Each structure stands twice: as structure tokens, then as C-alpha cells.
């Protein structure tokens, strides 16, 4: 029995953070154990915000190194750069002809920017480029080109997969053939929202994230910046209502959790101690992966080879798909 195809992409917009690891990278690597996995670095998507060429190159290497350091095996998982597969952009042009403007008007990211402009008394389209506006179409091409059946996403990204399905159905309906596979969102209900330094969802846009592979010194500083209440050392503290302990639970063993929770409830514990314990478990977990990441970034030749090999494999699949589509639509 053939494995189902799972596909996901990650934008190179800086070092992924702990929330990205727990919410996207780790689940994607686990899915690769039972599905045919096709994972890509969405570098063209990043052009909407990253305008400096050297910065983008650095970010691409960072993301590739993070995936590899976290355990991605390029012998088992297809990994490639979006930009290395020009068929993606040909398919984007094709499906543009089947995508209504009204559908794009309903995209969450576009509507959020319009709402932000209105709050600031700016024109609706202020600072909105066509890359942002047509983002869901390029994402649909990423998905449809590789016959993805499942796309791991958070609940806030579910709309993009539904749009890709709508576009695929429009193409199939017009040509009376199942030319494009209808994708479904894969939402792991057990994946929780990861709290950032201030207790809100960890996000670069909130400036409350802990970069995955920062140095030990930087990691300690981030742990010390976590917002806590003003309780005195002698007071009893509630581990179940604490930003520090919430993160601690995600990386500590059950015994470690039990011991620290008892220390919270006994009184006499300062926040500095709790943050130190969080640093210890985080650093123990991250260190071997960080060492591998630093090794890959010190000599990028292996990353180059992995991405080159991945692009070659991806283009075989993509060109095969576009050959079918060209004939179907009448351009060949």
C-alpha cells in the first residue's frame, strides 16, 4: 500500500524558535516516519518581508541546518528549496486563471493588514504588496504540484489548505478530470500553543520568542526574561499558573516536573531558581542539536549537497506533474 504524501514548508525569516520546533518541526519529523514526506524551504514566500539578499541567503542556510540538526534524514525525506523548482511558478500562473479575486479578499493575512491600516486611518491597501495578496495562490501551487494529501498546519493556517482545495476542485471540474489532488489540513489537536516570554503565544512578531539554537549564554538570558508575578521568595507559588513551569513541563521528565512543582508549593523558592531549572532542562535538550547545527553552519557544503540533491528529485516529480497539466489545459 502506497504511503500518503505529507508536505509542509517553512519560511526562512530568521532562526526558528522553540514554538516552531514543538509546533511544526518535531511533529513533521514524526509524520515522516509513516508518510512520504516532502518538506521545503519557502524562500520565495519570504520575499514579502525579507528584502536584503545576503540576509535571505543566511536565513535559508539557517532553516536547512535546523531541520538537519533536529533529525531530518535526507535519505528518507525529500527536502528542497522552493526557488529550485521553477515548475512551482508555472503552476502558480496556471491556477491564477481559476482563482477568484473574492477568494483572495477573504484571506486572513490580507484582511488582518487591511484592518490594521484602517485602525491607523491609512488606505486599505497601504503597504500591501501583491506577494502578500496572492500568498495563498503560491502556497496552493506548492501543495498541488507535489500531490500532497496532508498538510500539517496550525488552526490559524487551515484556511490556506481549504483555499488550495477550492482551487484544485475548480481546475478538476473545468477539465472533468482529477488532475490535482485535493489536500486536507492535518491538525494535531494534541499540539498546544507554546507560551512565549510574556505568556502570549510564542511569536517573532510579539518579540517574545526563544530562538532554538541561541548560545547557552543567550538562552540563560532569555529564561531570565520570562515574565513572572511579584510574589516574594517565602510565598507558596502555583506551578499550574506560571509561564516558567508551563515551558518547563514541555522538556522535563515526569520526575523533574513533580520535584519542581513540590518546590513551588513548599514556599521559600525565588523565581531565579525556577528560571535556572528551566534553563538546565532546555539546555540539556538543545545542546546536542545546537552542536550539530553549529557544525553544519561552519561548513555549509553538506547543506548545499542536501539541497542540490533534493532539488533534483523534486524537479523530477514536478516536471512529471506539469507535463500532465500542460497537455490537459491545451498548451502542449
Order of alpha helices (4+ residues) and beta strands (2+ residues): beta-alpha-beta-alpha-alpha-beta-alpha-alpha-alpha-alpha-alpha-beta-alpha-beta-alpha-alpha-alpha-alpha-alpha
